[in-house]
Amino acid sequence: MPKSAMMKVSQIATLSGVLLLSGCAGSGSFWSTLSPMNWFGSSIIAKATGVGGITSLTPMKADTIKEQLDNRYTIRSGMQTEQGEIVTVFQGINDNEVKIEVIGPENGNVSRIIVSDPKIATEWGTKIGSQFSDIYEKAFGSCKLGELVKDQPTVECVAPESSNIIYSFNGKWQGPEGLMPPDDELKSWEVSQIIWKK
């Protein structure tokens, strides 16, 4: 094929491609079909106002909790005592593991959510596994000792962006029980849970 003919064919192909793409861009339904959000589902985000679709106004009902978490978990219900009061706990199960716990009075609204699912991040990008040094320069003013987990201490820190979000950190600490680890020790500790409270 002559060179000039080949150039014309190439130009036509390029022009067709441009027209095809511009035609697609004008079709919202086409792009919404191809959107990664539709392939995999939108992410559940922990925010100052709640987790996923759950807020402080969400009633403690299993069906509602399941729906507000995009039906991603098998919901198991139970009861526990907190500060002398009995509360309802809905556990979101996936891969035979508890990934999220939603807590509140039996006939009331959600008061606390404990996130252990690494697929859930905060609106500021913090997630399970984020290091202390990525969020804080020092513990003073933001953190306190939590409970022992598997004989290892935890440190709970209020998120810099919102007092409704608390990060629970786990790590190794050989110091005396009841003493806050120094900042140099804490810097490599990782977020093990994201806790929302109203």
C-alpha positions in Angstrom: 0.0 0.0 0.0 1.4 3.5 -0.9 2.6 5.5 2.0 0.1 8.3 1.4 -2.7 5.7 1.5 -1.4 4.2 4.7 -1.4 7.7 6.3 -5.0 8.3 5.3 -6.1 4.9 6.8 -4.2 5.9 10.0 -5.9 9.3 10.1 -9.3 7.7 9.6 -8.7 5.2 12.4 -7.5 7.9 14.7 -10.5 10.1 13.9 -12.8 7.1 14.5 -11.2 6.5 17.8 -11.7 10.1 18.9 -15.4 10.0 17.8 -15.9 6.7 19.6 -14.4 8.0 22.8 -16.3 11.3 22.6 -19.5 9.3 22.0 -18.8 7.2 25.1 -18.1 10.2 27.2 -21.4 11.6 26.3 -23.2 8.5 27.6 -23.4 8.5 31.3 -24.9 5.0 31.4 -21.8 3.6 29.6 -19.3 5.1 32.0 -21.4 4.2 35.1 -21.4 0.6 33.9 -17.6 0.6 33.5 -17.0 2.5 36.8 -14.8 0.5 39.2 -17.3 1.4 41.9 -19.9 -0.7 40.1 -17.4 -3.6 39.6 -16.4 -3.9 43.3 -19.0 -1.8 45.2 -18.2 1.4 47.0 -16.0 1.4 50.0 -17.3 1.6 53.6 -15.8 4.7 55.2 -15.4 5.6 58.9 -16.3 9.2 59.4 -16.9 11.6 62.2 -20.6 11.0 61.8 -20.5 7.2 61.8 -19.4 4.2 59.7 -20.9 3.4 56.3 -24.5 4.4 56.5 -24.6 4.0 60.3 -24.9 7.1 62.4 -26.0 8.0 66.0 -29.6 8.1 64.6 -29.5 4.5 63.4 -31.8 2.2 65.4 -30.3 -1.0 66.9 -32.0 -3.4 64.5 -30.2 -6.2 62.8 -31.8 -5.7 59.4 -31.1 -1.9 59.5 -27.4 -2.5 60.5 -26.9 -5.1 57.8 -28.4 -2.8 55.2 -26.3 0.3 56.3 -23.2 -1.8 55.9 -24.1 -2.6 52.3 -25.1 -6.2 53.2 -21.4 -7.1 53.4 -21.5 -9.1 56.6 -23.4 -11.9 58.2 -24.9 -10.3 61.3 -24.8 -12.1 64.7 -26.4 -10.5 67.7 -25.7 -10.8 71.4 -25.7 -8.9 74.7 -23.0 -7.7 77.0 -22.6 -5.6 80.2 -21.0 -2.2 80.0 -20.7 0.1 83.1 -23.4 -1.9 84.8 -25.8 -1.7 81.9 -26.8 -4.4 79.4 -26.3 -3.4 75.7 -27.0 -5.1 72.4 -24.0 -6.0 70.2 -24.3 -6.8 66.5 -21.2 -8.5 65.1 -20.5 -8.3 61.4 -18.9 -11.6 60.3 -16.9 -12.2 57.2 -14.5 -15.1 56.4 -15.5 -16.5 59.8 -14.0 -13.5 61.6 -15.6 -10.6 63.4 -14.9 -7.5 61.3 -17.1 -5.0 62.9 -19.2 -4.6 66.1 -22.1 -2.2 66.5 -23.1 -1.5 70.0 -26.1 0.3 71.6 -29.0 0.0 74.0 -31.5 -2.7 73.0 -34.4 -0.3 72.0 -32.2 2.7 71.3 -29.8 3.9 68.7 -26.2 3.0 67.9 -23.7 4.5 70.4 -20.4 2.8 69.4 -18.8 0.9 66.5 -15.6 -1.1 66.7 -14.0 -1.7 63.3 -11.4 -4.5 62.8 -11.9 -4.8 59.0 -8.7 -3.7 57.1 -11.0 -2.9 54.1 -12.6 0.0 56.1 -10.6 3.2 56.2 -11.4 6.6 57.7 -12.3 9.6 55.6 -8.7 10.8 56.3 -7.1 7.7 55.0 -6.2 6.0 58.3 -6.8 2.2 58.3 -6.0 -1.0 60.2 -2.2 -1.3 60.0 -1.4 2.5 59.9 1.5 3.3 62.1 1.4 5.7 65.1 4.1 7.9 63.5 1.9 8.4 60.4 -0.7 10.1 62.6 0.9 11.5 65.7 4.2 13.1 66.7 3.6 12.3 70.4 1.1 10.6 72.6 0.7 13.3 75.2 -2.7 15.1 75.0 -4.2 12.5 72.6 -3.6 9.0 74.0 -4.2 6.9 77.1 -3.6 3.3 78.0 -6.2 0.8 77.0 -6.8 -2.8 78.1 -4.4 -5.7 77.7 -5.0 -7.7 74.5 -3.2 -11.1 74.5 -1.0 -9.9 77.3 0.1 -6.9 75.3 -0.9 -3.4 76.1 -3.0 -1.2 73.9 -2.9 2.6 73.6 -6.1 4.5 72.6 -5.7 7.8 70.8 -8.3 10.4 69.8 -8.1 11.1 66.0 -6.6 14.5 65.3 -9.6 15.3 63.0 -12.5 14.3 65.2 -13.1 13.3 68.8 -15.7 10.8 67.6 -13.0 8.6 66.2 -10.5 6.7 68.4 -7.5 4.6 67.2 -6.5 1.6 69.2 -2.8 0.7 68.8 -1.1 -2.6 69.6 2.6 -3.3 70.0 5.3 -4.8 72.1 6.3 -3.1 75.3 8.5 -4.6 78.0 8.0 -1.8 80.5 5.9 -1.9 83.7 2.2 -2.6 83.4 0.2 0.5 83.7 2.9 2.8 82.3 2.4 4.5 78.9 5.2 3.5 76.4 7.4 6.3 75.3 6.9 8.0 71.9 10.0 6.3 70.5 8.4 2.9 71.2 4.9 3.9 70.0 6.0 5.2 66.6 6.0 1.7 65.1 2.8 0.5 66.7 0.0 -0.1 64.3 -3.8 0.6 64.4 -5.6 -2.6 65.4 -9.1 -1.1 65.6 -10.9 2.0 64.6 -13.6 3.0 67.2 -16.4 5.4 66.5 -18.5 6.7 69.3 -21.2 9.3 69.4 
